[in-house]
Amino acid sequence: MKGKLKNIILYVVLGVLCAGLLISTIVLAVANRKVNKIIKDMETSTYDFYMTLGTMPTLYATINAYDNKNPNTYMWFYRGNTISKEYSADFIHYFSTQSSTNANSNVNYFEIRDKIRDIKKQNPAAKFHLYCDDLRVRFILEFVAAGINFEDLQVTFLSDGTGSYSLYKGLTDETYLAQKDSWDKIVKDYIDNRSDIYYSKYSDPQAYELQEFAFYLSTFSNVNYWIQHPDYLVNTNEKVSQARYSMNIVKKDPKAMYQTLDEQTKDDYQKVVLANALVDSATLHILEEAVEYFDTNLSGRDKEVVLILGTNLDSLEHNQKFIDQTIKFYTPTLKGGEPTKAIYKNVEYDVTENHIMVGDKQLEVGELGVHLFFKGHPAYPAQQDLQDYFSEKDIIVLPHRTPVETLFWMYDVKVGGYYSTSFLSCDKGQAEFFYAFGTMPEALQEMQTLNFFDGTVTFNED
């Protein structure tokens, strides 16, 4: 009996020991997996750097950042309050020179380099993806200076807007063919001087020095070029036009990018681009008020909503003739005094009991048939005399810092006004009028040639 008891105790002890060993093995395996996962995550971590100056590249960058939600996101943009730094997502980390007001941001190239070096020190296997304006190729060199080889850097050029098309159209074969040798020498020079943390060949605070290189560099496998309308990249020079088909061009419609976001991300993005309406506003004080302001004014209205885009001509003197033509265009007016016919947006309609039917909307003859809003240039808000005239004509002035392109994507609106890059973001049929002042940018000319602006009328100053 005692022998049996001893055996039972022995088996129990051995069982406990085996169970303990098994549990320890499992715990160790789980721990190892966790460690391996952490190591693997470190090895595969990509750090997204968004460095933008123009409005469109900044909007491109922000939509992409909100879509990716990469916790390793670093951002700098030039025009303060293009988006709101205050209301940005937690995963976006800003550089110290980022403006949180309407003032432009300064750029500290050496701070960028220091951040890259710091990341590499903590995570030697880190990968980097630079998103920058196509006109600001120079940002690549900050990564080279910080120890990242150009071929190991993923680069996405973001179209500046009309400047992209104009620059490409003006590129000569001679200039293009010379860029390979020039670029190789520039990169080698930065590699050779990596020991000097303050070395730089360039000093332009807006990084314009190498703007013509974007088209050549976009033929590299590690470089993509996002642009809204690739068909409007036109150059008649043989070598340049041939190289066009070697460029890694990605047609990117920012409106489509916005619409593919999930609803929560759309809400978050809407806040970060509409919060700038709070800046210098006497009536809007909190974020919810800014969002409600745009929703109330631009959606669910009984008539179409039309946005007039301003420019640096911000006085009544330069705008009144254009504004008066706009009001007339959108006001149903009896044709030649006949009581049965009226003209609205240059189209003839039958009049019944002093109204016309435009689709399912009933418009009164002699009354403005749309809700008109004025969206001033971000740097040139309407002067007081122009604001007074808008008030007299029941035209609402929208916060001028809000990027109008985002309003195109978020709301069902029509648009017109002075020639600008903003029209590149329109859908076909969305732009209904132009103010003929100055020369139409080449990209818009190409769009007009290809019938993108069919039906768009032009108002002249005379």
Secondary structure, 3 states (H helix, E strand, C coil): CHHHHHHHHHHHHHHHHHHHHHHHHHHHHHHHHHHHHHHHHHHHCEEEEEEECCHHHHHHHHHHHHHHCCCCEEEEECECCCCCCCCCCCCEEECCCCCCCCCECCCCHHHHHHHHHHHHHHCCCCEEEEEEECCCCCHHHHHHHCCCCHHHCEEEEECCCHHHHHHHHCCCHHHHHHHHHHHHHHHHHHHHCCCCCCCCCCCCCCCCCCHHHHHHHCCCCCEEEEECCHHHCCCCCHHHHHHHHHCCEEECCHHHHHHCCCHHHHHHHHHHHHHHHHCCCCCCCCHHHHHHHHHHHHCCCCCEEEEEECCCCCCHHHHHHHHHHHHHHCCCEEHHHCCCEEEECCEEEECECCEEEECCEEEECCCCCEEEEEECECCECCCHHHHHHHHHCCCEEECCCCCHHHHHHHCCCEEEEECCHHHHHCCCCCEEEEEECCCCCHHHHHHHHCCCCCCCEEEECC
